[in-house]
């Protein structure tokens, strides 16, 4: 392991990333890659807990490329971090099995996030699969395989990291110190969607994607919810709860101009068109370098695949080392070694007996013996 502490975080490959992902996690990852050894997981096994159909599995490769492309486009540097595909790390299956024996079903069932995920997938208590109930155990295996020290998460996933801490302590207490106890880092905020009703989400159709063109961004901005009570531009408007101003607060570097716009909007001295025009310009200026990096990686045929492939091979090495330590601590390695030694002893004795019998056998008829 390196001297730097490690981070594990990532996303499920269910589609492209949007500005909400940037505000909630991606900008933080760009900063953290200079401070930590970062592992960014493309969590396709987690996707299978709610989308196990073959049509979803068939989309994994393309979605993984898109996810990695979005990472690279916001400034995540493949020379500073490891981007890998979860399902290609066989050790995660094994460690998840070991950890599953260290937590009870009632403990997992108490997690509100499991019920939230089930509702989002249109499941009820009778149709929740074992894999969804064990989601936090699989997540713990993801975190503990690289022996991560820090896990950036949203508030809704803090309870999952607590499960990981419990499992790490339980394992270390039973078998010896193998895992560091990871801390969680609650990531910054959420971004309301363009509808102004809920946080930005792919499934709700209220997202501005990192991959959107300038024209698409402008169209989405001009369709944004503002103040439903404001019929004319000269009517005083409400800034609070207005997503246009929430986005300006987040992305406009000229805070003085934003403050002036807010004041004039409240006084009915500026209309929605002018405010949205400014936001469209601000967002496109923010996304221009993202688009530039995206165009570069898209122009290099196979480069994104190579980055995922190389990262996955590196993670396999890290995972194999951790699992060797896990099995050694548990005594599983010595158990098999004892059996192997007995088996090898028997094989050697049988081979010696056969050789001795062969040496004492009479020569075939018609041949002189020496």
DAFEN-V991123 format. One record per residue. PSI is psi in radians with two decimals (* if undefined). OMEGA is omega in degrees with one decimal (NA if undefined). D_FIRST is the distance of its C-alpha to the first C-alpha in whole Angstrom. Layout:
{{PSI & OMEGA & D_FIRST} {PSI & OMEGA & D_FIRST}}
//
This chain:
{{2.63 & 179.5 & 0} {3.02 & 178.3 & 4} {-0.48 & -179.3 & 7} {2.54 & 175.1 & 8} {2.78 & -172.9 & 9} {2.63 & 176.4 & 9} {2.47 & 170.7 & 13} {2.20 & 173.1 & 14} {2.99 & -179.6 & 18} {-2.84 & -174.5 & 21} {2.74 & 172.9 & 24} {2.45 & -178.5 & 26} {1.28 & -178.6 & 28} {0.06 & -179.8 & 32} {-3.13 & -176.6 & 33} {2.79 & -176.7 & 32} {2.73 & -175.2 & 31} {-3.09 & -177.2 & 33} {-0.52 & 176.2 & 34} {-0.69 & 176.0 & 33} {-0.66 & -179.9 & 30} {-0.84 & -179.5 & 29} {-0.73 & -174.6 & 31} {-0.56 & -173.5 & 29} {-0.71 & -169.5 & 25} {-0.74 & -179.5 & 25} {-0.56 & 177.5 & 26} {-0.66 & 179.9 & 23} {-0.67 & 178.2 & 20} {-0.69 & 178.4 & 22} {-0.77 & -173.8 & 21} {-0.43 & -177.3 & 18} {-0.33 & 177.4 & 16} {-0.20 & -176.1 & 17} {-0.43 & -174.2 & 15} {2.85 & 167.5 & 12} {1.90 & -169.6 & 10} {2.36 & 173.6 & 12} {2.06 & -178.9 & 13} {1.98 & -172.7 & 17} {2.30 & 168.8 & 18} {1.74 & -162.8 & 22} {1.25 & -177.6 & 23} {-0.45 & 175.4 & 26} {-0.62 & 176.8 & 26} {-0.60 & 177.2 & 26} {-0.62 & -176.2 & 29} {-0.31 & -179.9 & 31} {-0.48 & 178.4 & 31} {-0.25 & -179.5 & 34} {1.26 & -175.0 & 35} {-0.03 & -174.6 & 35} {2.69 & -179.2 & 38} {-0.51 & 179.1 & 37} {-0.56 & 177.2 & 39} {-0.70 & 178.9 & 35} {-0.65 & -179.9 & 33} {-0.38 & -178.2 & 35} {-0.14 & -171.7 & 34} {-0.84 & -175.0 & 30} {-0.84 & -179.6 & 29} {-0.73 & 179.8 & 32} {-0.61 & 177.3 & 30} {-0.74 & 176.4 & 27} {-0.78 & -179.5 & 28} {-0.70 & 179.3 & 30} {-0.83 & 179.1 & 27} {-0.67 & 179.0 & 24} {-0.71 & 177.1 & 27} {-0.71 & 175.8 & 28} {-0.89 & -176.0 & 24} {-0.60 & -175.4 & 25} {-0.51 & 179.3 & 28} {-0.09 & 175.9 & 27} {0.13 & 173.2 & 25} {2.24 & -172.0 & 21} {2.05 & -178.8 & 20} {-0.27 & 175.2 & 18} {-0.22 & -178.1 & 17} {-0.16 & -174.3 & 15} {3.03 & -179.8 & 14} {2.05 & 175.8 & 14} {2.13 & -173.1 & 17} {2.78 & 179.5 & 18} {2.08 & -173.3 & 21} {-0.81 & -173.5 & 20} {-0.29 & 179.2 & 23} {-0.01 & 178.9 & 21} {1.66 & -173.4 & 18} {-0.48 & -178.3 & 20} {-0.42 & -178.9 & 18} {-0.56 & 177.5 & 18} {-0.77 & -177.7 & 22} {-0.84 & -178.0 & 21} {-0.65 & 178.2 & 19} {-0.67 & 177.7 & 22} {-0.79 & 179.8 & 24} {-0.78 & -176.9 & 23} {-0.53 & -179.8 & 22} {-0.37 & 178.3 & 26} {-0.02 & -176.5 & 27} {0.18 & -179.9 & 26} {2.58 & -177.8 & 28} {2.77 & 177.0 & 32} {-0.79 & 178.1 & 34} {-0.61 & 179.9 & 36} {-0.73 & 179.2 & 32} {-0.67 & -176.9 & 31} {-0.38 & -179.7 & 35} {-0.24 & -177.1 & 35} {2.07 & -179.2 & 33} {-0.47 & -178.4 & 35} {-0.53 & 178.8 & 33} {-0.76 & 178.9 & 33} {-0.65 & 177.9 & 37} {-0.76 & 179.2 & 37} {-0.66 & 179.3 & 35} {-0.76 & 178.7 & 37} {-0.72 & 179.7 & 40} {-0.52 & 178.8 & 39} {0.18 & 178.6 & 39} {0.70 & 177.3 & 42} {2.59 & 171.4 & 41} {-3.08 & -175.0 & 43} {-0.50 & -177.7 & 42} {-0.23 & -176.9 & 44} {0.06 & 177.0 & 42} {2.11 & -179.6 & 38} {2.80 & 177.7 & 36} {-0.66 & -178.2 & 34} {-0.64 & 178.3 & 31} {-0.71 & 176.0 & 32} {-0.65 & -179.4 & 32} {0.15 & -179.6 & 29} {-0.82 & -179.2 & 27} {-0.48 & 177.8 & 25} {-0.75 & 175.8 & 24} {-0.70 & 178.0 & 23} {-0.66 & 176.9 & 21} {-0.69 & 177.5 & 19} {-0.69 & 176.8 & 18} {-0.77 & -175.7 & 17} {-0.71 & -172.6 & 15} {-0.42 & 179.6 & 13} {-0.81 & 174.8 & 12} {0.07 & -177.4 & 9} {0.98 & -178.0 & 9} {2.54 & 177.7 & 11} {-0.40 & -174.8 & 12} {2.42 & -179.0 & 15} {1.82 & 175.5 & 17} {2.19 & -177.7 & 20} {2.81 & 168.1 & 23} {2.91 & -177.4 & 27} {-0.56 & -177.9 & 29} {-0.24 & 179.9 & 30} {0.08 & 178.0 & 27} {-0.67 & -179.4 & 26} {-0.53 & 177.9 & 27} {-0.67 & 178.2 & 25} {-0.58 & 176.4 & 22} {-0.68 & 174.2 & 24} {-0.74 & 178.6 & 24} {-0.75 & 178.3 & 20} {-0.76 & 179.2 & 20} {-0.75 & -179.4 & 23} {-0.68 & 178.4 & 21} {-0.78 & 178.8 & 18} {-0.73 & -179.9 & 20} {-0.80 & 179.4 & 23} {-0.88 & -178.5 & 20} {-0.65 & 179.4 & 19} {-0.62 & -178.9 & 22} {-0.71 & -166.9 & 23} {-0.23 & -177.0 & 21} {2.80 & -174.4 & 18} {1.94 & 175.2 & 15} {-0.71 & -172.5 & 13} {2.42 & 165.4 & 13} {2.68 & 177.9 & 12} {1.94 & -172.2 & 16} {2.53 & 171.7 & 16} {2.72 & 173.1 & 18} {2.60 & 175.8 & 20} {1.88 & -178.4 & 22} {2.12 & -174.3 & 25} {2.82 & -169.3 & 26} {2.05 & 159.1 & 29} {3.03 & 176.3 & 32} {2.81 & 178.8 & 34} {2.19 & 180.0 & 36} {2.61 & 179.4 & 40} {3.01 & -178.6 & 41} {-0.31 & 177.6 & 44} {-0.19 & 179.7 & 46} {0.13 & -174.1 & 46} {-0.53 & -176.5 & 45} {2.95 & 179.8 & 42} {2.70 & -176.4 & 38} {2.31 & -174.8 & 38} {2.43 & 176.0 & 37} {-0.79 & -173.7 & 37} {-0.43 & -178.7 & 39} {-0.12 & 178.2 & 42} {0.47 & -178.1 & 43} {0.55 & -172.0 & 42} {2.59 & 168.3 & 39} {2.01 & -173.2 & 39} {2.64 & 175.8 & 36} {-0.44 & -178.0 & 34} {0.02 & 179.2 & 35} {2.49 & 176.2 & 39} {2.94 & 179.7 & 41} {-0.68 & -179.7 & 43} {-0.71 & 179.2 & 46} {-0.73 & 177.8 & 45} {-0.81 & -179.4 & 43} {-0.72 & 179.2 & 47} {-0.74 & -179.5 & 48} {-0.67 & 178.6 & 46} {-0.77 & -177.0 & 46} {-0.19 & 174.7 & 50} {0.07 & -174.6 & 50} {2.53 & 171.2 & 48} {2.44 & 174.5 & 50} {-1.88 & 179.3 & 51} {1.90 & -174.9 & 54} {-0.33 & -179.1 & 56} {-0.04 & -176.1 & 59} {1.73 & -176.1 & 59} {-0.68 & -178.2 & 62} {2.73 & -177.9 & 63} {-0.47 & -177.1 & 61} {0.13 & 176.1 & 63} {2.32 & 177.7 & 62} {2.39 & -178.0 & 60} {2.86 & 179.7 & 56} {2.20 & 179.4 & 54} {-0.72 & -178.1 & 50} {2.26 & -179.5 & 48} {0.03 & 179.1 & 47} {1.98 & -173.9 & 48} {-0.48 & 179.2 & 45} {-0.76 & 179.6 & 46} {-0.53 & 175.1 & 45} {-0.70 & 179.1 & 42} {-0.68 & 177.7 & 41} {-0.72 & 177.3 & 42} {-0.62 & -175.4 & 41} {-0.69 & -168.2 & 37} {-0.30 & -177.7 & 38} {2.08 & -179.2 & 41} {-0.30 & -178.6 & 40} {1.48 & -175.8 & 43} {-0.57 & 179.4 & 43} {-0.72 & 178.6 & 47} {-0.68 & 177.9 & 48} {-0.76 & 178.6 & 47} {-0.71 & 178.7 & 48} {-0.73 & 177.8 & 52} {-0.75 & 179.8 & 51} {-0.79 & -178.0 & 51} {-0.78 & 179.6 & 54} {-0.57 & 177.9 & 56} {-0.76 & 178.4 & 55} {-0.53 & -178.3 & 56} {-0.04 & -178.3 & 59} {0.46 & -178.3 & 60} {0.00 & 177.3 & 60} {2.44 & -176.4 & 57} {2.97 & -179.6 & 57} {-0.60 & -178.0 & 54} {-0.80 & -179.5 & 55} {-0.72 & -179.2 & 54} {-0.75 & -179.7 & 51} {-0.60 & 177.2 & 49} {-0.75 & 178.6 & 50} {-0.74 & -179.5 & 48} {-0.72 & 179.0 & 45} {-0.74 & 178.8 & 45} {-0.78 & -177.8 & 45} {-0.82 & -177.7 & 42} {-0.69 & 179.6 & 40} {-0.58 & 174.2 & 41} {-0.67 & 176.9 & 40} {-0.72 & -174.8 & 37} {-0.26 & -178.6 & 36} {-0.86 & 177.3 & 37} {-0.51 & 175.4 & 34} {-0.80 & 178.7 & 32} {-0.64 & -179.6 & 35} {-0.81 & 177.7 & 35} {-0.69 & 179.5 & 31} {-0.77 & 179.5 & 32} {-0.65 & 179.1 & 34} {-0.88 & -176.8 & 32} {-0.59 & 177.8 & 30} {-0.49 & -179.1 & 33} {-0.29 & -178.7 & 34} {1.62 & -174.5 & 32} {2.20 & 177.0 & 32} {-0.08 & -176.1 & 29} {-0.76 & 179.3 & 27} {-0.73 & 177.5 & 26} {-0.72 & 179.6 & 26} {-0.68 & 179.7 & 23} {-0.76 & 177.6 & 21} {-0.75 & -178.1 & 21} {-0.85 & -179.3 & 21} {-0.71 & 178.4 & 18} {-0.67 & 179.2 & 16} {-0.71 & 177.4 & 17} {-0.70 & 178.0 & 16} {-0.75 & 179.6 & 12} {-0.58 & 177.0 & 12} {-0.70 & 178.4 & 14} {-0.79 & 179.5 & 11} {-0.78 & -178.4 & 9} {-0.71 & 179.9 & 12} {-0.70 & 178.0 & 13} {-0.77 & 179.0 & 10} {-0.77 & -176.8 & 10} {-0.59 & 174.6 & 14} {-0.75 & 178.7 & 14} {-0.68 & 179.1 & 13} {-0.88 & -178.1 & 16} {-0.63 & 177.2 & 18} {-0.79 & -179.9 & 18} {-0.67 & -178.2 & 18} {-0.35 & -177.1 & 21} {0.07 & -179.6 & 23} {-0.62 & 179.6 & 23} {-0.79 & -178.4 & 22} {-0.56 & 178.2 & 24} {-0.84 & 179.5 & 27} {-0.65 & -179.9 & 27} {-0.69 & 178.6 & 27} {-0.73 & 177.5 & 30} {-0.74 & -178.8 & 32} {-0.72 & -179.9 & 31} {-0.76 & 179.1 & 32} {-0.76 & -179.8 & 35} {-0.75 & -180.0 & 36} {-0.68 & 176.9 & 35} {-0.77 & -179.6 & 37} {-0.75 & -179.6 & 40} {-0.71 & 179.5 & 39} {-0.72 & 179.1 & 40} {-0.74 & 179.2 & 43} {-0.69 & 179.1 & 44} {-0.69 & 179.5 & 44} {-0.72 & 179.1 & 45} {-0.74 & -179.9 & 48} {-0.69 & 179.8 & 49} {-0.71 & -180.0 & 49} {-0.71 & 179.3 & 51} {-0.68 & -180.0 & 53} {-0.66 & -178.6 & 53} {-0.56 & -178.0 & 54} {0.01 & -177.8 & 57} {2.52 & 178.6 & 59} {2.62 & 179.7 & 62} {2.60 & 177.7 & 62} {2.58 & -179.8 & 63} {2.50 & 177.6 & 67} {-0.07 & -179.8 & 69} {2.42 & 179.1 & 66} {2.48 & 177.1 & 67} {2.63 & -178.2 & 64} {* & NA & 63}}
//
